[in-house]
Amino acid sequence: MTANESYAHAQRDLEVLTGMKLSKDTQQRRVHRCEFNEAQASSSVETLSVDGGKVRKRTPKGEPRQWKDYKAITLHGLACAAAFQKNESLVAWVKGQPLASVVTCLGDDHDGVWNLVKELMPSPQRREILDWYHKI
């Protein structure tokens, strides 16, 4: 339920589906107590995709909206990870994976995506492919 768009919606849905009342604050505390292990590729990474976007952070009524950047990396067929405004954690994660001698990197035309790709590995180790379909 907490993967819903907000803890308040999860509170409502949980009660409707199970009859249990669990406040949004309790759900948030439970999520923050969880430890999520980083995914580890089980074989050599030959292809990855990088994408990014924005997520709107809820603000009190009358205050300006806040948008936060995120980036996501998919190691094709093996694992994926995402981070909010923490590109360095994604770079460290990829560098900790078993990488092939040349990795094909797929991304759209956004500078933030390619700046992140450049941090992942040196130029001779990567093959860059522009995703025209995604760009449109």
C-alpha positions in Angstrom: 0.0 0.0 0.0 2.8 2.4 0.8 4.0 2.3 -2.8 0.8 4.3 -3.6 1.1 7.9 -4.5 0.9 9.0 -0.9 0.8 7.6 2.6 -2.6 9.2 3.0 -4.0 7.3 0.0 -2.3 4.1 1.3 -4.1 4.7 4.7 -7.5 4.9 3.0 -6.9 1.9 0.7 -5.6 -0.3 3.5 -8.7 0.4 5.5 -11.0 -0.3 2.5 -9.3 -3.5 1.6 -8.6 -5.0 5.0 -10.7 -3.1 7.5 -7.4 -2.2 9.4 -6.7 1.4 10.4 -3.1 2.3 10.2 -2.3 6.0 10.1 -0.2 7.5 7.3 2.5 8.5 9.8 2.8 4.9 11.0 3.1 3.7 7.4 5.8 6.2 6.8 7.8 5.2 9.9 7.5 1.5 8.9 8.8 2.3 5.4 11.8 4.3 6.8 12.7 1.4 9.1 13.0 -1.0 6.1 16.4 -1.8 4.7 16.5 -2.3 1.0 19.5 -4.2 -0.4 21.0 -2.8 -3.6 20.4 -5.1 -6.6 23.5 -6.9 -7.8 23.9 -8.1 -11.4 24.4 -11.9 -11.6 26.4 -11.7 -14.8 28.4 -9.2 -16.8 26.6 -6.0 -17.7 26.7 -5.4 -21.5 23.8 -3.0 -21.9 22.3 -0.3 -19.7 19.7 2.5 -20.0 19.7 5.8 -18.2 16.6 8.0 -17.8 15.5 10.8 -15.6 12.5 12.9 -14.7 10.9 15.0 -12.1 8.6 14.1 -9.2 6.4 16.7 -7.5 6.9 17.0 -3.8 3.7 17.7 -1.8 3.8 21.1 -0.2 1.3 22.8 2.1 -1.7 24.5 0.4 -0.7 28.0 -0.8 3.0 27.2 -1.0 4.8 26.9 -4.3 5.1 23.4 -5.8 8.5 21.7 -5.5 9.9 19.4 -8.2 12.7 17.0 -7.5 15.0 15.4 -10.1 15.5 11.6 -10.2 17.6 9.4 -12.4 17.1 5.7 -13.0 19.5 3.1 -14.5 18.5 -0.3 -15.8 21.1 -3.0 -16.3 19.2 -4.8 -19.1 17.8 -8.1 -17.9 19.8 -8.0 -14.6 18.9 -5.2 -12.2 17.8 -1.5 -11.8 18.2 1.4 -9.4 16.9 4.9 -9.0 17.9 7.9 -6.9 16.5 11.3 -6.1 19.1 14.0 -6.6 21.9 11.6 -5.7 23.7 10.7 -9.0 26.8 9.8 -7.1 25.0 6.8 -5.5 24.0 5.6 -8.9 27.5 5.9 -10.2 28.9 4.0 -7.3 26.3 1.3 -7.8 27.1 0.8 -11.5 30.8 0.8 -10.8 30.3 -2.0 -8.3 28.7 -4.2 -10.9 30.5 -6.7 -13.1 30.9 -4.6 -16.3 31.8 -6.0 -19.7 34.8 -4.6 -21.5 32.5 -2.4 -23.6 29.0 -1.4 -22.3 26.3 -0.2 -24.6 24.6 2.9 -22.9 21.1 3.9 -24.1 19.6 7.3 -23.3 17.5 10.1 -24.6 18.8 13.5 -25.6 18.8 15.1 -22.2 22.2 16.5 -21.0 21.6 15.2 -17.5 21.4 11.6 -18.8 24.6 11.9 -20.8 26.5 13.7 -18.0 25.6 10.7 -15.8 26.7 8.2 -18.4 30.1 9.9 -18.7 30.6 9.4 -14.9 29.8 5.7 -15.1 32.9 4.6 -17.2 35.6 6.0 -19.4 34.8 6.7 -23.1 36.7 3.6 -24.5 34.5 1.4 -22.3 31.1 2.7 -23.4 29.2 2.7 -26.6 26.5 5.4 -26.6 23.2 5.0 -28.4 20.6 7.8 -28.7 17.1 6.6 -28.1 15.2 8.6 -30.7 11.9 7.0 -30.0 12.1 8.0 -26.3 13.3 11.5 -27.3 10.1 12.2 -29.2 
